[in-house]
Amino acid sequence: MNPEIEKGETMNEQEEARAILDDLLSVDCGLTYWEVNFLDSVDKWEGNLTPKQIATIEKIYERRC
């Protein structure tokens, strides 16, 4: 088991979060300055995303859609 993956988290959650992130990064409008900066920094994040990062990505995606 990968020690970087939080308990109860699966690689599917990581892959899904990265796919949502890619979708959000392709959007030019509808995002706040903070959201754009957050998404840019998370895109550069090496390794697995944290549960908090995933939750924030999902929250931004739900608000945008």
mmCIF file as Biopython writes it, N, C-alpha, C and O atoms, coordinates in Angstrom:
data_model
#
loop_
_atom_site.group_PDB
_atom_site.id
_atom_site.type_symbol
_atom_site.label_atom_id
_atom_site.label_alt_id
_atom_site.label_comp_id
_atom_site.label_asym_id
_atom_site.label_entity_id
_atom_site.label_seq_id
_atom_site.pdbx_PDB_ins_code
_atom_site.Cartn_x
_atom_site.Cartn_y
_atom_site.Cartn_z
_atom_site.occupancy
_atom_site.B_iso_or_equiv
_atom_site.auth_seq_id
_atom_site.auth_asym_id
_atom_site.pdbx_PDB_model_num
ATOM 1   N N  . MET A ? 1  ? 0.835   -1.192 0.000   1.0 0.0 1  A 1 
ATOM 2   C CA . MET A ? 1  ? 0.000   0.000  0.000   1.0 0.0 1  A 1 
ATOM 3   C C  . MET A ? 1  ? 0.870   1.242  0.000   1.0 0.0 1  A 1 
ATOM 4   O O  . MET A ? 1  ? 1.889   1.294  0.690   1.0 0.0 1  A 1 
ATOM 5   N N  . ASN A ? 2  ? 0.472   2.237  -0.771  1.0 0.0 2  A 1 
ATOM 6   C CA . ASN A ? 2  ? 1.217   3.483  -0.869  1.0 0.0 2  A 1 
ATOM 7   C C  . ASN A ? 2  ? 1.029   4.287  0.416   1.0 0.0 2  A 1 
ATOM 8   O O  . ASN A ? 2  ? -0.105  4.611  0.767   1.0 0.0 2  A 1 
ATOM 9   N N  . PRO A ? 3  ? 2.102   4.616  1.125   1.0 0.0 3  A 1 
ATOM 10  C CA . PRO A ? 3  ? 1.963   5.344  2.387   1.0 0.0 3  A 1 
ATOM 11  C C  . PRO A ? 3  ? 1.476   6.776  2.212   1.0 0.0 3  A 1 
ATOM 12  O O  . PRO A ? 3  ? 1.029   7.391  3.180   1.0 0.0 3  A 1 
ATOM 13  N N  . GLU A ? 4  ? 1.550   7.329  0.988   1.0 0.0 4  A 1 
ATOM 14  C CA . GLU A ? 4  ? 1.086   8.692  0.760   1.0 0.0 4  A 1 
ATOM 15  C C  . GLU A ? 4  ? -0.431  8.779  0.628   1.0 0.0 4  A 1 
ATOM 16  O O  . GLU A ? 4  ? -0.997  9.868  0.723   1.0 0.0 4  A 1 
ATOM 17  N N  . ILE A ? 5  ? -1.087  7.662  0.415   1.0 0.0 5  A 1 
ATOM 18  C CA . ILE A ? 5  ? -2.538  7.654  0.272   1.0 0.0 5  A 1 
ATOM 19  C C  . ILE A ? 5  ? -3.159  7.572  1.656   1.0 0.0 5  A 1 
ATOM 20  O O  . ILE A ? 5  ? -2.827  6.691  2.449   1.0 0.0 5  A 1 
ATOM 21  N N  . GLU A ? 6  ? -4.065  8.500  1.935   1.0 0.0 6  A 1 
ATOM 22  C CA . GLU A ? 6  ? -4.738  8.525  3.227   1.0 0.0 6  A 1 
ATOM 23  C C  . GLU A ? 6  ? -5.606  7.279  3.401   1.0 0.0 6  A 1 
ATOM 24  O O  . GLU A ? 6  ? -6.064  6.682  2.427   1.0 0.0 6  A 1 
ATOM 25  N N  . LYS A ? 7  ? -5.819  6.904  4.646   1.0 0.0 7  A 1 
ATOM 26  C CA . LYS A ? 7  ? -6.660  5.747  4.958   1.0 0.0 7  A 1 
ATOM 27  C C  . LYS A ? 7  ? -8.047  5.946  4.345   1.0 0.0 7  A 1 
ATOM 28  O O  . LYS A ? 7  ? -8.656  7.003  4.507   1.0 0.0 7  A 1 
ATOM 29  N N  . GLY A ? 8  ? -8.535  4.937  3.649   1.0 0.0 8  A 1 
ATOM 30  C CA . GLY A ? 8  ? -9.861  4.985  3.040   1.0 0.0 8  A 1 
ATOM 31  C C  . GLY A ? 8  ? -9.882  5.613  1.655   1.0 0.0 8  A 1 
ATOM 32  O O  . GLY A ? 8  ? -10.920 5.616  0.993   1.0 0.0 8  A 1 
ATOM 33  N N  . GLU A ? 9  ? -8.757  6.141  1.213   1.0 0.0 9  A 1 
ATOM 34  C CA . GLU A ? 9  ? -8.694  6.777  -0.088  1.0 0.0 9  A 1 
ATOM 35  C C  . GLU A ? 9  ? -8.187  5.763  -1.118  1.0 0.0 9  A 1 
ATOM 36  O O  . GLU A ? 9  ? -7.356  4.912  -0.802  1.0 0.0 9  A 1 
ATOM 37  N N  . THR A ? 10 ? -8.683  5.859  -2.328  1.0 0.0 10 A 1 
ATOM 38  C CA . THR A ? 10 ? -8.239  4.950  -3.374  1.0 0.0 10 A 1 
ATOM 39  C C  . THR A ? 10 ? -7.548  5.735  -4.482  1.0 0.0 10 A 1 
ATOM 40  O O  . THR A ? 10 ? -7.665  6.958  -4.555  1.0 0.0 10 A 1 
ATOM 41  N N  . MET A ? 11 ? -6.837  5.033  -5.330  1.0 0.0 11 A 1 
ATOM 42  C CA . MET A ? 11 ? -6.207  5.696  -6.471  1.0 0.0 11 A 1 
ATOM 43  C C  . MET A ? 11 ? -7.277  6.288  -7.390  1.0 0.0 11 A 1 
ATOM 44  O O  . MET A ? 11 ? -7.019  7.286  -8.063  1.0 0.0 11 A 1 
ATOM 45  N N  . ASN A ? 12 ? -8.465  5.695  -7.432  1.0 0.0 12 A 1 
ATOM 46  C CA . ASN A ? 12 ? -9.525  6.261  -8.252  1.0 0.0 12 A 1 
ATOM 47  C C  . ASN A ? 12 ? -9.867  7.677  -7.819  1.0 0.0 12 A 1 
ATOM 48  O O  . ASN A ? 12 ? -10.147 8.530  -8.661  1.0 0.0 12 A 1 
ATOM 49  N N  . GLU A ? 13 ? -9.848  7.936  -6.526  1.0 0.0 13 A 1 
ATOM 50  C CA . GLU A ? 13 ? -10.119 9.281  -6.030  1.0 0.0 13 A 1 
ATOM 51  C C  . GLU A ? 13 ? -9.036  10.251 -6.501  1.0 0.0 13 A 1 
ATOM 52  O O  . GLU A ? 13 ? -9.328  11.387 -6.873  1.0 0.0 13 A 1 
ATOM 53  N N  . GLN A ? 14 ? -7.784  9.791  -6.482  1.0 0.0 14 A 1 
ATOM 54  C CA . GLN A ? 14 ? -6.682  10.617 -6.965  1.0 0.0 14 A 1 
ATOM 55  C C  . GLN A ? 14 ? -6.849  10.904 -8.455  1.0 0.0 14 A 1 
ATOM 56  O O  . GLN A ? 14 ? -6.716  12.048 -8.890  1.0 0.0 14 A 1 
ATOM 57  N N  . GLU A ? 15 ? -7.139  9.871  -9.228  1.0 0.0 15 A 1 
ATOM 58  C CA . GLU A ? 15 ? -7.297  10.024 -10.671 1.0 0.0 15 A 1 
ATOM 59  C C  . GLU A ? 15 ? -8.483  10.921 -11.004 1.0 0.0 15 A 1 
ATOM 60  O O  . GLU A ? 15 ? -8.397  11.761 -11.900 1.0 0.0 15 A 1 
ATOM 61  N N  . GLU A ? 16 ? -9.585  10.747 -10.288 1.0 0.0 16 A 1 
ATOM 62  C CA . GLU A ? 16 ? -10.773 11.562 -10.517 1.0 0.0 16 A 1 
ATOM 63  C C  . GLU A ? 16 ? -10.492 13.026 -10.183 1.0 0.0 16 A 1 
ATOM 64  O O  . GLU A ? 16 ? -10.893 13.923 -10.925 1.0 0.0 16 A 1 
ATOM 65  N N  . ALA A ? 17 ? -9.807  13.264 -9.075  1.0 0.0 17 A 1 
ATOM 66  C CA . ALA A ? 17 ? -9.475  14.633 -8.679  1.0 0.0 17 A 1 
ATOM 67  C C  . ALA A ? 17 ? -8.563  15.286 -9.713  1.0 0.0 17 A 1 
ATOM 68  O O  . ALA A ? 17 ? -8.733  16.460 -10.040 1.0 0.0 17 A 1 
ATOM 69  N N  . ARG A ? 18 ? -7.594  14.524 -10.228 1.0 0.0 18 A 1 
ATOM 70  C CA . ARG A ? 18 ? -6.691  15.071 -11.256 1.0 0.0 18 A 1 
ATOM 71  C C  . ARG A ? 18 ? -7.460  15.370 -12.548 1.0 0.0 18 A 1 
ATOM 72  O O  . ARG A ? 18 ? -7.161  16.352 -13.226 1.0 0.0 18 A 1 
ATOM 73  N N  . ALA A ? 19 ? -8.437  14.542 -12.893 1.0 0.0 19 A 1 
ATOM 74  C CA . ALA A ? 19 ? -9.246  14.777 -14.096 1.0 0.0 19 A 1 
ATOM 75  C C  . ALA A ? 19 ? -10.090 16.044 -13.926 1.0 0.0 19 A 1 
ATOM 76  O O  . ALA A ? 19 ? -10.199 16.849 -14.851 1.0 0.0 19 A 1 
ATOM 77  N N  . ILE A ? 20 ? -10.679 16.219 -12.752 1.0 0.0 20 A 1 
ATOM 78  C CA . ILE A ? 20 ? -11.460 17.431 -12.466 1.0 0.0 20 A 1 
ATOM 79  C C  . ILE A ? 20 ? -10.538 18.643 -12.519 1.0 0.0 20 A 1 
ATOM 80  O O  . ILE A ? 20 ? -10.895 19.675 -13.086 1.0 0.0 20 A 1 
ATOM 81  N N  . LEU A ? 21 ? -9.360  18.517 -11.933 1.0 0.0 21 A 1 
ATOM 82  C CA . LEU A ? 21 ? -8.384  19.598 -11.944 1.0 0.0 21 A 1 
ATOM 83  C C  . LEU A ? 21 ? -8.044  19.993 -13.379 1.0 0.0 21 A 1 
ATOM 84  O O  . LEU A ? 21 ? -8.023  21.181 -13.704 1.0 0.0 21 A 1 
ATOM 85  N N  . ASP A ? 22 ? -7.779  19.019 -14.231 1.0 0.0 22 A 1 
ATOM 86  C CA . ASP A ? 22 ? -7.479  19.301 -15.634 1.0 0.0 22 A 1 
ATOM 87  C C  . ASP A ? 22 ? -8.628  20.042 -16.310 1.0 0.0 22 A 1 
ATOM 88  O O  . ASP A ? 22 ? -8.405  20.971 -17.085 1.0 0.0 22 A 1 
ATOM 89  N N  . ASP A ? 23 ? -9.856  19.627 -16.012 1.0 0.0 23 A 1 
ATOM 90  C CA . ASP A ? 23 ? -11.030 20.287 -16.579 1.0 0.0 23 A 1 
ATOM 91  C C  . ASP A ? 23 ? -11.103 21.736 -16.110 1.0 0.0 23 A 1 
ATOM 92  O O  . ASP A ? 23 ? -11.334 22.642 -16.910 1.0 0.0 23 A 1 
ATOM 93  N N  . LEU A ? 24 ? -10.906 21.949 -14.814 1.0 0.0 24 A 1 
ATOM 94  C CA . LEU A ? 24 ? -10.977 23.301 -14.273 1.0 0.0 24 A 1 
ATOM 95  C C  . LEU A ? 24 ? -9.866  24.195 -14.829 1.0 0.0 24 A 1 
ATOM 96  O O  . LEU A ? 24 ? -10.081 25.387 -15.046 1.0 0.0 24 A 1 
ATOM 97  N N  . LEU A ? 25 ? -8.693  23.628 -15.058 1.0 0.0 25 A 1 
ATOM 98  C CA . LEU A ? 25 ? -7.582  24.419 -15.589 1.0 0.0 25 A 1 
ATOM 99  C C  . LEU A ? 25 ? -7.824  24.856 -17.030 1.0 0.0 25 A 1 
ATOM 100 O O  . LEU A ? 25 ? -7.190  25.797 -17.506 1.0 0.0 25 A 1 
ATOM 101 N N  . SER A ? 26 ? -8.726  24.189 -17.717 1.0 0.0 26 A 1 
ATOM 102 C CA . SER A ? 26 ? -9.022  24.560 -19.099 1.0 0.0 26 A 1 
ATOM 103 C C  . SER A ? 26 ? -10.079 25.666 -19.187 1.0 0.0 26 A 1 
ATOM 104 O O  . SER A ? 26 ? -10.373 26.155 -20.278 1.0 0.0 26 A 1 
ATOM 105 N N  . VAL A ? 27 ? -10.651 26.063 -18.045 1.0 0.0 27 A 1 
ATOM 106 C CA . VAL A ? 27 ? -11.689 27.081 -18.000 1.0 0.0 27 A 1 
ATOM 107 C C  . VAL A ? 27 ? -11.039 28.461 -17.863 1.0 0.0 27 A 1 
ATOM 108 O O  . VAL A ? 27 ? -10.148 28.659 -17.037 1.0 0.0 27 A 1 
ATOM 109 N N  . ASP A ? 28 ? -11.492 29.399 -18.676 1.0 0.0 28 A 1 
ATOM 110 C CA . ASP A ? 28 ? -10.929 30.747 -18.611 1.0 0.0 28 A 1 
ATOM 111 C C  . ASP A ? 28 ? -11.758 31.706 -17.771 1.0 0.0 28 A 1 
ATOM 112 O O  . ASP A ? 28 ? -11.244 32.727 -17.313 1.0 0.0 28 A 1 
ATOM 113 N N  . CYS A ? 29 ? -13.017 31.398 -17.564 1.0 0.0 29 A 1 
ATOM 114 C CA . CYS A ? 29 ? -13.855 32.345 -16.833 1.0 0.0 29 A 1 
ATOM 115 C C  . CYS A ? 29 ? -14.654 31.620 -15.752 1.0 0.0 29 A 1 
ATOM 116 O O  . CYS A ? 29 ? -14.753 30.393 -15.747 1.0 0.0 29 A 1 
ATOM 117 N N  . GLY A ? 30 ? -15.209 32.391 -14.856 1.0 0.0 30 A 1 
ATOM 118 C CA . GLY A ? 30 ? -16.057 31.825 -13.811 1.0 0.0 30 A 1 
ATOM 119 C C  . GLY A ? 30 ? -15.329 31.408 -12.558 1.0 0.0 30 A 1 
ATOM 120 O O  . GLY A ? 30 ? -15.953 30.927 -11.612 1.0 0.0 30 A 1 
ATOM 121 N N  . LEU A ? 31 ? -14.005 31.584 -12.531 1.0 0.0 31 A 1 
ATOM 122 C CA . LEU A ? 31 ? -13.224 31.231 -11.346 1.0 0.0 31 A 1 
ATOM 123 C C  . LEU A ? 31 ? -12.686 32.500 -10.699 1.0 0.0 31 A 1 
ATOM 124 O O  . LEU A ? 31 ? -12.341 33.460 -11.389 1.0 0.0 31 A 1 
ATOM 125 N N  . THR A ? 32 ? -12.617 32.499 -9.388  1.0 0.0 32 A 1 
ATOM 126 C CA . THR A ? 32 ? -12.054 33.650 -8.689  1.0 0.0 32 A 1 
ATOM 127 C C  . THR A ? 32 ? -10.534 33.629 -8.799  1.0 0.0 32 A 1 
ATOM 128 O O  . THR A ? 32 ? -9.935  32.626 -9.186  1.0 0.0 32 A 1 
ATOM 129 N N  . TYR A ? 33 ? -9.934  34.744 -8.456  1.0 0.0 33 A 1 
ATOM 130 C CA . TYR A ? 33 ? -8.470  34.850 -8.453  1.0 0.0 33 A 1 
ATOM 131 C C  . TYR A ? 33 ? -7.874  33.797 -7.531  1.0 0.0 33 A 1 
ATOM 132 O O  . TYR A ? 33 ? -6.898  33.138 -7.887  1.0 0.0 33 A 1 
ATOM 133 N N  . TRP A ? 34 ? -8.458  33.636 -6.345  1.0 0.0 34 A 1 
ATOM 134 C CA . TRP A ? 34 ? -7.956  32.648 -5.384  1.0 0.0 34 A 1 
ATOM 135 C C  . TRP A ? 34 ? -8.054  31.236 -5.957  1.0 0.0 34 A 1 
ATOM 136 O O  . TRP A ? 34 ? -7.118  30.446 -5.838  1.0 0.0 34 A 1 
ATOM 137 N N  . GLU A ? 35 ? -9.199  30.920 -6.584  1.0 0.0 35 A 1 
ATOM 138 C CA . GLU A ? 35 ? -9.386  29.588 -7.156  1.0 0.0 35 A 1 
ATOM 139 C C  . GLU A ? 35 ? -8.350  29.296 -8.251  1.0 0.0 35 A 1 
ATOM 140 O O  . GLU A ? 35 ? -7.787  28.202 -8.299  1.0 0.0 35 A 1 
ATOM 141 N N  . VAL A ? 36 ? -8.104  30.261 -9.112  1.0 0.0 36 A 1 
ATOM 142 C CA . VAL A ? 36 ? -7.112  30.078 -10.177 1.0 0.0 36 A 1 
ATOM 143 C C  . VAL A ? 36 ? -5.738  29.815 -9.569  1.0 0.0 36 A 1 
ATOM 144 O O  . VAL A ? 36 ? -5.034  28.904 -10.004 1.0 0.0 36 A 1 
ATOM 145 N N  . ASN A ? 37 ? -5.352  30.600 -8.573  1.0 0.0 37 A 1 
ATOM 146 C CA . ASN A ? 37 ? -4.049  30.404 -7.928  1.0 0.0 37 A 1 
ATOM 147 C C  . ASN A ? 37 ? -3.977  29.054 -7.226  1.0 0.0 37 A 1 
ATOM 148 O O  . ASN A ? 37 ? -2.956  28.370 -7.298  1.0 0.0 37 A 1 
ATOM 149 N N  . PHE A ? 38 ? -5.053  28.666 -6.547  1.0 0.0 38 A 1 
ATOM 150 C CA . PHE A ? 38 ? -5.091  27.371 -5.870  1.0 0.0 38 A 1 
ATOM 151 C C  . PHE A ? 38 ? -4.929  26.239 -6.879  1.0 0.0 38 A 1 
ATOM 152 O O  . PHE A ? 38 ? -4.117  25.336 -6.678  1.0 0.0 38 A 1 
ATOM 153 N N  . LEU A ? 39 ? -5.695  26.285 -7.955  1.0 0.0 39 A 1 
ATOM 154 C CA . LEU A ? 39 ? -5.637  25.226 -8.968  1.0 0.0 39 A 1 
ATOM 155 C C  . LEU A ? 39 ? -4.263  25.156 -9.623  1.0 0.0 39 A 1 
ATOM 156 O O  . LEU A ? 39 ? -3.754  24.066 -9.884  1.0 0.0 39 A 1 
ATOM 157 N N  . ASP A ? 40 ? -3.662  26.313 -9.889  1.0 0.0 40 A 1 
ATOM 158 C CA . ASP A ? 40 ? -2.314  26.318 -10.462 1.0 0.0 40 A 1 
ATOM 159 C C  . ASP A ? 40 ? -1.302  25.682 -9.511  1.0 0.0 40 A 1 
ATOM 160 O O  . ASP A ? 40 ? -0.435  24.920 -9.938  1.0 0.0 40 A 1 
ATOM 161 N N  . SER A ? 41 ? -1.416  25.999 -8.219  1.0 0.0 41 A 1 
ATOM 162 C CA . SER A ? 41 ? -0.458  25.440 -7.258  1.0 0.0 41 A 1 
ATOM 163 C C  . SER A ? 41 ? -0.667  23.938 -7.078  1.0 0.0 41 A 1 
ATOM 164 O O  . SER A ? 41 ? 0.300   23.186 -6.954  1.0 0.0 41 A 1 
ATOM 165 N N  . VAL A ? 42 ? -1.918  23.503 -7.062  1.0 0.0 42 A 1 
ATOM 166 C CA . VAL A ? 42 ? -2.209  22.072 -6.908  1.0 0.0 42 A 1 
ATOM 167 C C  . VAL A ? 42 ? -1.752  21.304 -8.150  1.0 0.0 42 A 1 
ATOM 168 O O  . VAL A ? 42 ? -1.307  20.161 -8.050  1.0 0.0 42 A 1 
ATOM 169 N N  . ASP A ? 43 ? -1.865  21.938 -9.319  1.0 0.0 43 A 1 
ATOM 170 C CA . ASP A ? 43 ? -1.424  21.288 -10.553 1.0 0.0 43 A 1 
ATOM 171 C C  . ASP A ? 43 ? 0.076   20.999 -10.509 1.0 0.0 43 A 1 
ATOM 172 O O  . ASP A ? 43 ? 0.540   20.025 -11.102 1.0 0.0 43 A 1 
ATOM 173 N N  . LYS A ? 44 ? 0.821   21.834 -9.818  1.0 0.0 44 A 1 
ATOM 174 C CA . LYS A ? 44 ? 2.274   21.650 -9.698  1.0 0.0 44 A 1 
ATOM 175 C C  . LYS A ? 44 ? 2.653   20.713 -8.549  1.0 0.0 44 A 1 
ATOM 176 O O  . LYS A ? 44 ? 3.817   20.340 -8.407  1.0 0.0 44 A 1 
ATOM 177 N N  . TRP A ? 45 ? 1.670   20.336 -7.730  1.0 0.0 45 A 1 
ATOM 178 C CA . TRP A ? 45 ? 1.884   19.470 -6.571  1.0 0.0 45 A 1 
ATOM 179 C C  . TRP A ? 45 ? 2.383   18.107 -7.027  1.0 0.0 45 A 1 
ATOM 180 O O  . TRP A ? 45 ? 1.764   17.467 -7.877  1.0 0.0 45 A 1 
ATOM 181 N N  . GLU A ? 46 ? 3.481   17.672 -6.473  1.0 0.0 46 A 1 
ATOM 182 C CA . GLU A ? 46 ? 4.012   16.348 -6.808  1.0 0.0 46 A 1 
ATOM 183 C C  . GLU A ? 46 ? 3.533   15.344 -5.772  1.0 0.0 46 A 1 
ATOM 184 O O  . GLU A ? 46 ? 3.471   15.652 -4.582  1.0 0.0 46 A 1 
ATOM 185 N N  . GLY A ? 47 ? 3.203   14.176 -6.214  1.0 0.0 47 A 1 
ATOM 186 C CA . GLY A ? 47 ? 2.693   13.156 -5.308  1.0 0.0 47 A 1 
ATOM 187 C C  . GLY A ? 47 ? 1.183   13.200 -5.243  1.0 0.0 47 A 1 
ATOM 188 O O  . GLY A ? 47 ? 0.528   13.854 -6.055  1.0 0.0 47 A 1 
ATOM 189 N N  . ASN A ? 48 ? 0.644   12.498 -4.271  1.0 0.0 48 A 1 
ATOM 190 C CA . ASN A ? 48 ? -0.803  12.414 -4.123  1.0 0.0 48 A 1 
ATOM 191 C C  . ASN A ? 48 ? -1.363  13.685 -3.511  1.0 0.0 48 A 1 
ATOM 192 O O  . ASN A ? 48 ? -0.730  14.336 -2.680  1.0 0.0 48 A 1 
ATOM 193 N N  . LEU A ? 49 ? -2.569  14.018 -3.948  1.0 0.0 49 A 1 
ATOM 194 C CA . LEU A ? 49 ? -3.271  15.157 -3.377  1.0 0.0 49 A 1 
ATOM 195 C C  . LEU A ? 49 ? -3.772  14.788 -1.977  1.0 0.0 49 A 1 
ATOM 196 O O  . LEU A ? 49 ? -4.074  13.627 -1.700  1.0 0.0 49 A 1 
ATOM 197 N N  . THR A ? 50 ? -3.853  15.774 -1.119  1.0 0.0 50 A 1 
ATOM 198 C CA . THR A ? 50 ? -4.373  15.534 0.228   1.0 0.0 50 A 1 
ATOM 199 C C  . THR A ? 50 ? -5.901  15.513 0.173   1.0 0.0 50 A 1 
ATOM 200 O O  . THR A ? 50 ? -6.494  16.033 -0.772  1.0 0.0 50 A 1 
ATOM 201 N N  . PRO A ? 51 ? -6.537  14.917 1.174   1.0 0.0 51 A 1 
ATOM 202 C CA . PRO A ? 51 ? -8.006  14.937 1.205   1.0 0.0 51 A 1 
ATOM 203 C C  . PRO A ? 51 ? -8.575  16.354 1.181   1.0 0.0 51 A 1 
ATOM 204 O O  . PRO A ? 51 ? -9.621  16.586 0.575   1.0 0.0 51 A 1 
ATOM 205 N N  . LYS A ? 52 ? -7.912  17.291 1.824   1.0 0.0 52 A 1 
ATOM 206 C CA . LYS A ? 52 ? -8.379  18.682 1.842   1.0 0.0 52 A 1 
ATOM 207 C C  . LYS A ? 52 ? -8.267  19.303 0.444   1.0 0.0 52 A 1 
ATOM 208 O O  . LYS A ? 52 ? -9.164  20.029 0.017   1.0 0.0 52 A 1 
ATOM 209 N N  . GLN A ? 53 ? -7.175  19.022 -0.262  1.0 0.0 53 A 1 
ATOM 210 C CA . GLN A ? 53 ? -7.027  19.529 -1.623  1.0 0.0 53 A 1 
ATOM 211 C C  . GLN A ? 53 ? -8.117  18.958 -2.529  1.0 0.0 53 A 1 
ATOM 212 O O  . GLN A ? 53 ? -8.712  19.682 -3.327  1.0 0.0 53 A 1 
ATOM 213 N N  . ILE A ? 54 ? -8.372  17.666 -2.401  1.0 0.0 54 A 1 
ATOM 214 C CA . ILE A ? 54 ? -9.417  17.025 -3.213  1.0 0.0 54 A 1 
ATOM 215 C C  . ILE A ? 54 ? -10.774 17.645 -2.919  1.0 0.0 54 A 1 
ATOM 216 O O  . ILE A ? 54 ? -11.538 17.931 -3.841  1.0 0.0 54 A 1 
ATOM 217 N N  . ALA A ? 55 ? -11.078 17.852 -1.652  1.0 0.0 55 A 1 
ATOM 218 C CA . ALA A ? 55 ? -12.364 18.448 -1.276  1.0 0.0 55 A 1 
ATOM 219 C C  . ALA A ? 55 ? -12.510 19.856 -1.853  1.0 0.0 55 A 1 
ATOM 220 O O  . ALA A ? 55 ? -13.596 20.232 -2.295  1.0 0.0 55 A 1 
ATOM 221 N N  . THR A ? 56 ? -11.437 20.630 -1.852  1.0 0.0 56 A 1 
ATOM 222 C CA . THR A ? 56 ? -11.486 21.987 -2.391  1.0 0.0 56 A 1 
ATOM 223 C C  . THR A ? 56 ? -11.658 21.965 -3.900  1.0 0.0 56 A 1 
ATOM 224 O O  . THR A ? 56 ? -12.420 22.761 -4.448  1.0 0.0 56 A 1 
ATOM 225 N N  . ILE A ? 57 ? -10.966 21.072 -4.572  1.0 0.0 57 A 1 
ATOM 226 C CA . ILE A ? 57 ? -11.134 20.933 -6.026  1.0 0.0 57 A 1 
ATOM 227 C C  . ILE A ? 57 ? -12.589 20.590 -6.349  1.0 0.0 57 A 1 
ATOM 228 O O  . ILE A ? 57 ? -13.187 21.183 -7.246  1.0 0.0 57 A 1 
ATOM 229 N N  . GLU A ? 58 ? -13.147 19.638 -5.620  1.0 0.0 58 A 1 
ATOM 230 C CA . GLU A ? 58 ? -14.543 19.234 -5.851  1.0 0.0 58 A 1 
ATOM 231 C C  . GLU A ? 58 ? -15.503 20.384 -5.575  1.0 0.0 58 A 1 
ATOM 232 O O  . GLU A ? 58 ? -16.476 20.563 -6.308  1.0 0.0 58 A 1 
ATOM 233 N N  . LYS A ? 59 ? -15.247 21.166 -4.530  1.0 0.0 59 A 1 
ATOM 234 C CA . LYS A ? 59 ? -16.106 22.304 -4.188  1.0 0.0 59 A 1 
ATOM 235 C C  . LYS A ? 59 ? -16.073 23.351 -5.302  1.0 0.0 59 A 1 
ATOM 236 O O  . LYS A ? 59 ? -17.114 23.888 -5.678  1.0 0.0 59 A 1 
ATOM 237 N N  . ILE A ? 60 ? -14.890 23.640 -5.825  1.0 0.0 60 A 1 
ATOM 238 C CA . ILE A ? 60 ? -14.770 24.596 -6.934  1.0 0.0 60 A 1 
ATOM 239 C C  . ILE A ? 60 ? -15.517 24.069 -8.154  1.0 0.0 60 A 1 
ATOM 240 O O  . ILE A ? 60 ? -16.223 24.818 -8.828  1.0 0.0 60 A 1 
ATOM 241 N N  . TYR A ? 61 ? -15.357 22.781 -8.432  1.0 0.0 61 A 1 
ATOM 242 C CA . TYR A ? 61 ? -16.018 22.180 -9.598  1.0 0.0 61 A 1 
ATOM 243 C C  . TYR A ? 61 ? -17.543 22.239 -9.463  1.0 0.0 61 A 1 
ATOM 244 O O  . TYR A ? 61 ? -18.238 22.571 -10.424 1.0 0.0 61 A 1 
ATOM 245 N N  . GLU A ? 62 ? -18.057 21.924 -8.288  1.0 0.0 62 A 1 
ATOM 246 C CA . GLU A ? 62 ? -19.508 21.952 -8.071  1.0 0.0 62 A 1 
ATOM 247 C C  . GLU A ? 62 ? -20.052 23.374 -8.202  1.0 0.0 62 A 1 
ATOM 248 O O  . GLU A ? 62 ? -21.145 23.570 -8.734  1.0 0.0 62 A 1 
ATOM 249 N N  . ARG A ? 63 ? -19.309 24.354 -7.728  1.0 0.0 63 A 1 
ATOM 250 C CA . ARG A ? 63 ? -19.764 25.743 -7.813  1.0 0.0 63 A 1 
ATOM 251 C C  . ARG A ? 63 ? -19.767 26.217 -9.262  1.0 0.0 63 A 1 
ATOM 252 O O  . ARG A ? 63 ? -20.654 26.960 -9.683  1.0 0.0 63 A 1 
ATOM 253 N N  . ARG A ? 64 ? -18.771 25.780 -10.014 1.0 0.0 64 A 1 
ATOM 254 C CA . ARG A ? 64 ? -18.648 26.208 -11.404 1.0 0.0 64 A 1 
ATOM 255 C C  . ARG A ? 64 ? -19.703 25.581 -12.292 1.0 0.0 64 A 1 
ATOM 256 O O  . ARG A ? 64 ? -20.146 26.212 -13.251 1.0 0.0 64 A 1 
ATOM 257 N N  . CYS A ? 65 ? -20.116 24.363 -12.004 1.0 0.0 65 A 1 
ATOM 258 C CA . CYS A ? 65 ? -21.049 23.645 -12.888 1.0 0.0 65 A 1 
ATOM 259 C C  . CYS A ? 65 ? -22.494 23.928 -12.591 1.0 0.0 65 A 1 
ATOM 260 O O  . CYS A ? 65 ? -23.378 23.390 -13.258 1.0 0.0 65 A 1 
#
